[in-house]
């Protein structure tokens, strides 16, 4: 079963491909979160992981990546989208 992971404290120049490659073949759909105003990475991202959740958390939480200590945990569920913003004028 697939889990959605939060990966925090990423170096700001990390690409989605690098994030996915770091976690290996069980990782897919990496997404780095970008600030809308600056176009720069916010230093965190998400990815889908199709392996053992406990093992990946134990292996990657707290490791050094690009000079920064990663924070890895299971992502909180996404809140339902509010479509009211389309109705605003």
ROVO-153290 format. One record per residue (C-alpha): residue in one letter; y negated, x negated, z. Coordinates in steps of 0.5 Angstrom, whole numbers, padded with zeros to 4 digits, always signed. Each point is the difference from the previous one (the first is absolute). Last residue first. Example, Ala and Ser with C-alpha at 12.3 -4.5 7.8 and 13.67 -1.06 7.14 Angstrom:
BEGIN
S+0002-0027+0014 A+0007+0002+0002 
//
This chain:
BEGIN
X-0075+0031-0016 X+0006+0000+0004 X+0006+0004-0002 X+0004-0007-0002 X-0001-0002+0007 X+0003+0006+0003 X+0007-0003-0003 X+0002-0003+0007 X+0005-0005-0001 X+0006+0001+0005 X+0000-0006+0005 X+0004-0006-0002 X+0006-0001+0005 X-0002-0007+0004 X+0002-0006-0003 X+0006-0004+0003 X-0002-0006+0003 X-0002-0007-0003 X-0006-0004+0003 X-0001-0007-0003 X-0002-0006+0003 X-0005-0003-0005 X+0000-0007-0003 X+0002+0002-0007 X+0006+0004+0003 X+0002-0002+0007 X+0005+0004+0003 X-0001+0005+0006 X+0004+0006-0003 X+0004-0002-0005 X+0007-0001+0002 X+0000+0005+0006 X-0003+0005-0004 X+0004-0001-0006 X+0007+0000+0004 X-0002+0007+0004 X-0002+0003-0007 X+0007-0002-0003 X-0002+0000-0008 X-0003+0005-0005 X-0007-0002+0001 X-0006+0003-0002 X-0007-0004+0000 X-0007+0001+0004 X-0006-0004+0000 X-0005-0004+0005 X-0005-0005-0001 X-0006+0005-0002 X+0001-0003-0007 X-0007-0001-0004 X-0003+0005-0005 X-0006+0000+0004 X-0002+0008+0001 X+0007+0003-0001 X+0003-0005+0005 X+0007-0002-0003 X+0007+0002+0003 X+0006-0004-0002 X+0005+0004-0003 X+0008-0003-0001 X+0004+0005-0003 X+0007-0003+0001 X+0003-0005+0005 X+0008+0000+0001 X-0001-0006-0005 X-0004-0005+0004 X-0005+0002+0006 X-0004-0006-0003 X+0001+0002-0007 X-0003+0007+0001 X-0006-0003+0004 X-0001-0005-0006 X+0000+0005-0005 X-0005+0004+0004 X-0005-0006+0000 X-0002-0003+0006 X-0007-0003+0000 X-0003+0003+0006 X+0006-0003+0004 X+0004+0005+0003 X-0001+0002+0007 X+0004+0007+0000 X+0006+0002-0004 X+0002+0007+0001 X+0007+0002-0002 X+0002+0006-0004 X+0008+0001+0001 X+0005+0002-0005 X+0007+0002+0002 
//
